[in-house]
Amino acid sequence: MKQHLLFTPGPVNVVQNVREAICKQEICHREIDFEYLLQSIENKLLTLFEIKNRADYRAVVITGSGTAANESMLSSVVAGKNILILSNGEFGERLHNISKIHNENTFLLEFNWGEELSLKKIKDFLQIQKIDIIAMVHHETSSGMLNPLEKIGKLAKSHGAIFIVDCVSSAGAEVIDLEKCNITFCSSSSSKAIGSYPGLSFVVGETQEFEKLKNLPIKSMYLNLYKFYDFIKTFSQTPNTPAVHSFYALNQALSNILNEGIQNRYANLRDKANKLRQGMLSLGLKFVINQKDMCSILTTVYTPSYIDVGVLRQKLREKSIIIYEGKGCFKNRAFQVGNIGDLSFTDIQYFLDSLKKVLDSFKPTGEILPIIELVRTLSVVGISSQIQKPTPEIEKISTNILISKATL
Ligand SMILES: Cc1ncc(COP(=O)(O)O)c(C=O)c1O
């Protein structure tokens, strides 16, 4: 039995051969062994993103988490041009915050967390404002919503804009076809659906667009995307000292995905997500977004009114299960359950049984539950999309009821 079952959107429980890969003998990264390793990773990344015209795309690997890859794209690509960020959650907001640091001409089209991106609003915006670069998150991890790559890619192309996508929590789970979706650059990281340890991220992009970065102003020393490209192209190397052993682990994790087959992996994750979702629905739980809009790796669930999300998390932790608490407008309102990494269908059943036990032990009996629901409904203030936020006083009343039930 693993020490913790990580039902999170990352980090994940890695499989045994990835755990073994990180224990390899030491090598010098300026030797041929590392160059082979990096070439092998690059090749696998191009396959992962369904690249058919191999000469037209390159992949670079950065020592740093997913944000490093995002910041390297946003600091290197825009120069003085106009960039539009599409945001419907925390990670879209982060793209915006990063872009504002580096790019004066940053525009934002903001949607509520958990709301679909409106193509009409984007089109209308593009009619009135010249935009050279569109950037967005593929899987908005804060709500679990999968944003429409192909449609936005098409829109970007028809307006002559390049398209940048944060695929940090979708690569390795969803099928992502860079060429078909007109994606110019996309980023991801090692520690989510890719199934390796945290610490590495990467950018995959069009060779001709990498080339164009050469003469643009340098806004970051470490995260200069052109430098990563130039080093891999010229020397099969990284500009600075890489976290070599994490590269071994990433290489193994990528081999695992490709050996399984991208379509098979996606189908397997879908099946796991469906099992989780059916199980949680049968416990009477409600989801924050429609199932049709969800990614295959994560489910965002409203916390029942009779239990505090922190308590739920702690009770599950006592059963070796780790879940996420909702953030931003979902804070204290929702929890998140991932289904990536080395989690089996048996683990998922164990999670569902454990969740049932915890919820049953807190569920008020008789007339208390409808009263709590009523209190919660009456306390709605500042409704933003579907999110209902109780006042602090009402939260306190609910919590008191919860505590009195828990101490019965
Ligand atoms: C969609 C998305 N983008 C970016 C990030 C940031 O990645 P990191 O924490 O690896 O820097 C995350 C992390 O959860 C994410 O889910």
Ligand as a Chemical Component Dictionary entry (heavy atoms), coordinates in Angstrom:
data_LIG
# 
_chem_comp.id                   LIG 
_chem_comp.type                 NON-POLYMER 
_chem_comp.pdbx_formal_charge   0 
_chem_comp.three_letter_code    LIG 
# 
loop_
_chem_comp_atom.comp_id 
_chem_comp_atom.atom_id 
_chem_comp_atom.alt_atom_id 
_chem_comp_atom.type_symbol 
_chem_comp_atom.charge 
_chem_comp_atom.model_Cartn_x 
_chem_comp_atom.model_Cartn_y 
_chem_comp_atom.model_Cartn_z 
_chem_comp_atom.pdbx_ordinal 
LIG C1 C1 C 0 -3.129 24.825 -15.817 1  
LIG C2 C2 C 0 -1.953 25.125 -14.940 2  
LIG N1 N1 N 0 -1.058 26.031 -15.332 3  
LIG C3 C3 C 0 0.022  26.327 -14.592 4  
LIG C4 C4 C 0 0.232  25.712 -13.389 5  
LIG C5 C5 C 0 1.436  26.070 -12.590 6  
LIG O1 O1 O 0 2.312  24.992 -12.596 7  
LIG P1 P1 P 0 3.488  24.853 -11.522 8  
LIG O2 O2 O 0 2.858  24.867 -10.171 9  
LIG O3 O3 O 0 4.096  23.543 -11.895 10 
LIG O4 O4 O 0 4.413  25.990 -11.720 11 
LIG C6 C6 C 0 -0.672 24.761 -12.922 12 
LIG C7 C7 C 0 -0.478 24.117 -11.631 13 
LIG O5 O5 O 0 -1.325 23.449 -11.092 14 
LIG C8 C8 C 0 -1.785 24.456 -13.722 15 
LIG O6 O6 O 0 -2.688 23.547 -13.333 16 
# 
loop_
_chem_comp_bond.comp_id 
_chem_comp_bond.atom_id_1 
_chem_comp_bond.atom_id_2 
_chem_comp_bond.value_order 
_chem_comp_bond.pdbx_ordinal 
LIG C1 C2 SING 1  
LIG C2 N1 SING 2  
LIG C2 C8 DOUB 3  
LIG N1 C3 DOUB 4  
LIG C3 C4 SING 5  
LIG C4 C5 SING 6  
LIG C4 C6 DOUB 7  
LIG C5 O1 SING 8  
LIG O1 P1 SING 9  
LIG P1 O2 DOUB 10 
LIG P1 O3 SING 11 
LIG P1 O4 SING 12 
LIG C6 C7 SING 13 
LIG C6 C8 SING 14 
LIG C7 O5 DOUB 15 
LIG C8 O6 SING 16 
# 
